[in-house]
Protein backbone atom coordinates (compact mmCIF):
# COMPACT_ATOMS: atom_id res chain seq x y z
CA UNK A 1 0.00 0.00 0.00
CA UNK A 2 1.22 3.51 -0.82
CA UNK A 3 0.82 6.79 1.05
CA UNK A 4 0.36 9.89 -1.11
CA UNK A 5 2.06 13.14 -0.08
CA UNK A 6 0.70 16.37 -1.56
CA UNK A 7 2.31 19.77 -2.27
CA UNK A 8 0.57 23.02 -3.10
CA UNK A 9 1.24 24.30 -6.60
CA UNK A 10 0.96 27.95 -5.48
CA UNK A 11 2.47 28.33 -1.96
CA UNK A 12 4.38 25.00 -1.64
CA UNK A 13 2.47 24.11 1.54
CA UNK A 14 1.95 20.50 2.57
CA UNK A 15 -1.30 20.71 4.57
CA UNK A 16 -4.48 19.93 2.70
CA UNK A 17 -8.06 18.88 3.03
CA UNK A 18 -9.51 16.21 0.79
CA UNK A 19 -13.12 16.39 -0.36
CA UNK A 20 -15.16 14.57 -2.96
CA UNK A 21 -16.72 17.93 -3.90
CA UNK A 22 -13.31 19.23 -5.08
CA UNK A 23 -12.58 16.35 -7.47
CA UNK A 24 -12.15 17.54 -11.05
CA UNK A 25 -10.17 16.72 -14.15
CA UNK A 26 -7.27 18.94 -13.01
CA UNK A 27 -7.55 17.79 -9.37
CA UNK A 28 -8.32 14.04 -9.49
CA UNK A 29 -7.61 13.48 -5.77
CA UNK A 30 -9.76 16.37 -4.53
CA UNK A 31 -6.93 17.78 -2.36
CA UNK A 32 -7.04 21.53 -1.66
CA UNK A 33 -4.45 23.62 0.23
CA UNK A 34 -5.77 24.89 3.57
CA UNK A 35 -3.80 28.14 3.28
CA UNK A 36 -4.48 29.48 -0.23
CA UNK A 37 -7.26 27.08 -1.45
CA UNK A 38 -5.27 26.06 -4.53
CA UNK A 39 -5.39 22.48 -5.90
CA UNK A 40 -2.64 20.23 -4.55
CA UNK A 41 -0.34 18.11 -6.71
CA UNK A 42 1.20 14.77 -5.79
CA UNK A 43 4.63 15.41 -4.33
CA UNK A 44 5.73 11.79 -3.92
CA UNK A 45 4.51 8.34 -3.02
CA UNK A 46 5.87 6.50 0.00
CA UNK A 47 5.39 2.83 0.89
CA UNK A 48 3.30 2.34 4.02
CA UNK A 49 5.45 1.04 6.88
CA UNK A 50 4.21 -2.23 8.30
MARSE-925089 format. One line per 10 residues: number of its first residue (from 1); their letters; for each residue x, y, z of C-alpha. Coordinates in steps of 0.02 Angstrom, whole numbers, always signed. Layout:
<rs>
NUM> a> X:Y:Z ~ ...
</rs>
This chain:
<rs>
1> xxxxxxxxxx> +0:+0:+0 ~ +61:+176:-41 ~ +41:+339:+52 ~ +18:+495:-55 ~ +103:+657:-4 ~ +35:+819:-78 ~ +116:+988:-113 ~ +28:+1151:-155 ~ +62:+1215:-330 ~ +48:+1397:-274
11> xxxxxxxxxx> +123:+1417:-98 ~ +219:+1250:-82 ~ +124:+1205:+77 ~ +97:+1025:+129 ~ -65:+1035:+229 ~ -224:+997:+135 ~ -403:+944:+151 ~ -476:+811:+39 ~ -656:+820:-18 ~ -758:+728:-148
21> xxxxxxxxxx> -836:+896:-195 ~ -665:+962:-254 ~ -629:+818:-373 ~ -608:+877:-552 ~ -509:+836:-708 ~ -364:+947:-651 ~ -378:+889:-468 ~ -416:+702:-474 ~ -381:+674:-288 ~ -488:+819:-226
31> xxxxxxxxxx> -347:+889:-118 ~ -352:+1077:-83 ~ -223:+1181:+11 ~ -289:+1245:+179 ~ -190:+1407:+164 ~ -224:+1474:-12 ~ -363:+1354:-72 ~ -263:+1303:-227 ~ -270:+1124:-295 ~ -132:+1012:-228
41> xxxxxxxxxx> -17:+906:-335 ~ +60:+738:-289 ~ +231:+770:-217 ~ +286:+590:-196 ~ +225:+417:-151 ~ +293:+325:+0 ~ +269:+142:+44 ~ +165:+117:+201 ~ +273:+52:+344 ~ +211:-112:+415
</rs>
